[in-house]
C-alpha cells in the first residue's frame, strides 16, 4: 500500500481564514493550531484576517454559521 501525498499552493494571503478547532485532546490540538497560525502568518496573512473557533467534539450549527460568516 502506497501513501498518497497531496500538496497545494498557497496564493491568497488577502483572504479571510477560519480554523475550526475541537477542544478534544488539547495537548495535540493546541500544537496543530499554533502550526497553522504560524504558517498563515509566514505566508503573509494578517492576524486580523484569521479567526479561531473552538468547538466541542462536533461542529454545532451556531459554530458552523460563525465560521462561514
Residue, then its C-alpha position, 0 to 999 in steps of 0.5 A: x500500500x502506497x501513501x498518497x501525498x497531496x500538496x497545494x499552493x498557497x496564493x491568497x494571503x488577502x483572504x479571510x481564514x477560519x480554523x475550526x478547532x475541537x477542544x478534544x485532546x488539547x495537548x495535540x490540538x493546541x500544537x496543530x493550531x499554533x502550526x497553522x497560525x504560524x504558517x498563515x502568518x509566514x505566508x503573509x496573512x494578517x492576524x486580523x484576517x484569521x479567526x479561531x473557533x473552538x468547538x466541542x467534539x462536533x461542529x454545532x450549527x451556531x459554530x458552523x454559521x460563525x465560521x462561514x460568516 
